[in-house]
Amino acid sequence: MDKKVIIVGGGPAGLFSAYLLLKAGFAVDLFDHSSGLAKKFLIAGNGGLNLTHSEDVDTFSKRYGKDEVLFLRLLKEFSPQDLRNWLNDIGTETFVGSSGRVFPVEMSAGKVLIQWTELLKSYEGFNLYLKHRLVAINSDKVLTFEKEGTDPFTTQADFVILALGGASWRKTGSDGLWKDLLENQGVLVKDFLPMNCGFEVSWSDYFKEKIDRAPIKHVEIHFQGKSAKGDLMLTPYGIEGGLVYALSSLIRDHFLQEGSAQIEIDLLPALSKETIIERLKKKNKKTSLSNFLRKSLKLDQHTFTLVKEVVRNLDEPKVIAASLKRLQINVSGIRPIDEAISTSGGVCFTQLTDSFEFKEIQGLYAVGEMLDYEAPTGGYLLQGCFSSAFVACQDIEKKQNLS
Ligand SMILES: Cc1cc2nc3c(=O)[nH]c(=O)nc-3n(C[C@H](O)[C@H](O)[C@H](O)COP(=O)(O)OP(=O)(O)OC[C@H]3O[C@@H](n4cnc5c(N)ncnc54)[C@H](O)[C@@H]3O)c2cc1C
């Protein structure tokens, strides 16, 4: 154990790096400015902790959009199956859900984290420094840390991994303030934007009060030629949920460019417009429209309230059918970055080698969500953290073996 690696950031990317390097015989000093490790990972666990996805790597890599080729390489180095094998080795059994998503059997991020940290602590060379904030870094990889109540101090190592996360959910420690530290060293860091985020819609006061928070299930949204199926959530401020997140980067970019964005929702994707019109023709005058739609088309009350909010004159069968098949919702804003599940932006890949080492600062690496990539929810975010950490650690091992 003659070499030390400093890792800054104790989220999944930093913790996995620590494990790989300890196993390879390095001593590891892990710093994080939070009072606890992997706070965002724990929050992710509240929604079921979707660790990765079971689809083949060719399909998987397409989820990273512009970075598909780069991620195909990464996923071949450390695949979703490799991740599952590793989790299994450390005592976290996983299963594939009906959607192909992979979850821990025990469904508890807390338990996974305990297993993980116990493992790290079992290595003699592991030192953990919580409540230590990285406040400066120079071109010789001299790192300056601040801890409340003590003087700032500097430290250094041949290899340093930065795993500082994105810029949402500040309370988890991922504040994105590291951007300035790297820019001071001439590193190109793309501005952060919300990703997997909700959108604002100017609902009427009546609608806000009536709806509060209501799910709209099994619908399909369309935007600029792309579509996604699933559930969305109506809120007093707009729309949220996995379905919206799936198209969120497209909607966000369009809104930022044009100042507006119109989403279309197919509320009855299983029925054609013609079938709906035929059924609507059978409505008699005594039955109210809401009752008829509920009985003949299984449209729930929230969905009917949504249609009424958007289309005021629901009398003609053709108009009703068109509204149910293509309800047009105008986005009036993007929800704040702090609420987003992830962020796009971060360290540009042009600044890094294929192994995520900074081209201009040898021995310094960046991994995980602090890199400028974006992906939808579905386990793609965490897999990106694990795969990028794996590749960086392999490179460090290789360099150490050569020296
Ligand atoms: C509500 C929610 C649900 C999610 N669900 C899923 C999911 O189901 N599946 C999925 O794949 N992904 C999910 N994600 C995303 C996933 O949690 C993140 O992509 C992942 O945590 C990123 O890991 P990371 O290690 O790169 O960064 P982070 O987890 O953000 O960790 C970065 C660490 O760096 C520390 N740090 C930052 N700046 C400094 C500094 N200057 N000095 C010292 N320490 C610093 C922070 O305190 C933090 O501990 C979810 C996210 C949220 C918010």
The ligand as an SDF file (V2000), in Angstrom:
LIG
                    3D

 53 58  0  0  0  0  0  0  0  0999 V2000
  -35.0580   12.3630   -5.9370 C   0  0  0  0  0  0  0  0  0  0  0  0
  -33.9750   11.6480   -6.7230 C   0  0  0  0  0  0  0  0  0  0  0  0
  -34.2150   10.3560   -7.1570 C   0  0  0  0  0  0  0  0  0  0  0  0
  -33.2390    9.6950   -7.9170 C   0  0  0  0  0  0  0  0  0  0  0  0
  -33.4730    8.4290   -8.3270 N   0  0  0  0  0  0  0  0  0  0  0  0
  -32.5600    7.7770   -9.0830 C   0  0  0  0  0  0  0  0  0  0  0  0
  -32.7740    6.4460   -9.4940 C   0  0  0  0  0  0  0  0  0  0  0  0
  -33.7610    5.8070   -9.0920 O   0  0  0  0  0  0  0  0  0  0  0  0
  -31.8490    5.8680  -10.3250 N   0  0  0  0  0  0  0  0  0  0  0  0
  -30.7320    6.5440  -10.7550 C   0  0  0  0  0  0  0  0  0  0  0  0
  -29.9570    5.9930  -11.5360 O   0  0  0  0  0  0  0  0  0  0  0  0
  -30.4600    7.7940  -10.2940 N   0  0  0  0  0  0  0  0  0  0  0  0
  -31.3500    8.4190   -9.4870 C   0  0  0  0  0  0  0  0  0  0  0  0
  -31.0870    9.6900   -9.0420 N   0  0  0  0  0  0  0  0  0  0  0  0
  -29.8180   10.3340   -9.4310 C   0  0  0  0  0  0  0  0  0  0  0  0
  -28.6190    9.8020   -8.6380 C   0  0  0  0  0  0  0  0  0  0  0  0
  -28.9090    9.8320   -7.2570 O   0  0  0  0  0  0  0  0  0  0  0  0
  -27.3870   10.6640   -8.9370 C   0  0  0  0  0  0  0  0  0  0  0  0
  -27.1460   10.6260  -10.3390 O   0  0  0  0  0  0  0  0  0  0  0  0
  -26.1540   10.1660   -8.1980 C   0  0  0  0  0  0  0  0  0  0  0  0
  -26.3250   10.2880   -6.7960 O   0  0  0  0  0  0  0  0  0  0  0  0
  -24.9140   10.9470   -8.6080 C   0  0  0  0  0  0  0  0  0  0  0  0
  -23.8330   10.3770   -7.9410 O   0  0  0  0  0  0  0  0  0  0  0  0
  -22.4390   11.1490   -7.7750 P   0  0  0  0  0  0  0  0  0  0  0  0
  -21.6190   10.3020   -6.8810 O   0  0  0  0  0  0  0  0  0  0  0  0
  -21.9090   11.5110   -9.0980 O   0  0  0  0  0  0  0  0  0  0  0  0
  -22.8250   12.5240   -7.0610 O   0  0  0  0  0  0  0  0  0  0  0  0
  -23.6280   12.8100   -5.7060 P   0  0  0  0  0  0  0  0  0  0  0  0
  -24.4140   11.6530   -5.2910 O   0  0  0  0  0  0  0  0  0  0  0  0
  -24.3310   14.0830   -5.9610 O   0  0  0  0  0  0  0  0  0  0  0  0
  -22.4600   13.0080   -4.6460 O   0  0  0  0  0  0  0  0  0  0  0  0
  -21.5740   14.1160   -4.6990 C   0  0  0  0  0  0  0  0  0  0  0  0
  -20.9270   14.2590   -3.3360 C   0  0  0  0  0  0  0  0  0  0  0  0
  -19.9450   15.2960   -3.4310 O   0  0  0  0  0  0  0  0  0  0  0  0
  -20.0010   16.0850   -2.2440 C   0  0  0  0  0  0  0  0  0  0  0  0
  -19.4550   17.4180   -2.5460 N   0  0  0  0  0  0  0  0  0  0  0  0
  -19.8970   18.3200   -3.4540 C   0  0  0  0  0  0  0  0  0  0  0  0
  -19.1500   19.4180   -3.4450 N   0  0  0  0  0  0  0  0  0  0  0  0
  -18.1690   19.2220   -2.5160 C   0  0  0  0  0  0  0  0  0  0  0  0
  -17.0540   20.0050   -2.0500 C   0  0  0  0  0  0  0  0  0  0  0  0
  -16.7700   21.2200   -2.5610 N   0  0  0  0  0  0  0  0  0  0  0  0
  -16.2440   19.4730   -1.1030 N   0  0  0  0  0  0  0  0  0  0  0  0
  -16.4760   18.2220   -0.5700 C   0  0  0  0  0  0  0  0  0  0  0  0
  -17.5320   17.4540   -0.9630 N   0  0  0  0  0  0  0  0  0  0  0  0
  -18.3520   17.9450   -1.9370 C   0  0  0  0  0  0  0  0  0  0  0  0
  -21.4630   16.0900   -1.8680 C   0  0  0  0  0  0  0  0  0  0  0  0
  -21.6650   16.3650   -0.4950 O   0  0  0  0  0  0  0  0  0  0  0  0
  -21.9070   14.6760   -2.2540 C   0  0  0  0  0  0  0  0  0  0  0  0
  -21.8140   13.7740   -1.1570 O   0  0  0  0  0  0  0  0  0  0  0  0
  -32.0150   10.3480   -8.2420 C   0  0  0  0  0  0  0  0  0  0  0  0
  -31.7750   11.6470   -7.7670 C   0  0  0  0  0  0  0  0  0  0  0  0
  -32.7480   12.2890   -6.9960 C   0  0  0  0  0  0  0  0  0  0  0  0
  -32.4750   13.6790   -6.4950 C   0  0  0  0  0  0  0  0  0  0  0  0
  1  2  1  0
  2  3  1  0
  2 52  2  0
  3  4  2  0
  4  5  1  0
  4 50  1  0
  5  6  2  0
  6  7  1  0
  6 13  1  0
  7  8  2  0
  7  9  1  0
  9 10  1  0
 10 11  2  0
 10 12  1  0
 12 13  2  0
 13 14  1  0
 14 15  1  0
 14 50  1  0
 15 16  1  0
 16 17  1  0
 16 18  1  0
 18 19  1  0
 18 20  1  0
 20 21  1  0
 20 22  1  0
 22 23  1  0
 23 24  1  0
 24 25  2  0
 24 26  1  0
 24 27  1  0
 27 28  1  0
 28 29  2  0
 28 30  1  0
 28 31  1  0
 31 32  1  0
 32 33  1  0
 33 34  1  0
 33 48  1  0
 34 35  1  0
 35 36  1  0
 35 46  1  0
 36 37  1  0
 36 45  1  0
 37 38  2  0
 38 39  1  0
 39 40  1  0
 39 45  2  0
 40 41  1  0
 40 42  2  0
 42 43  1  0
 43 44  2  0
 44 45  1  0
 46 47  1  0
 46 48  1  0
 48 49  1  0
 50 51  2  0
 51 52  1  0
 52 53  1  0
M  END
$$$$
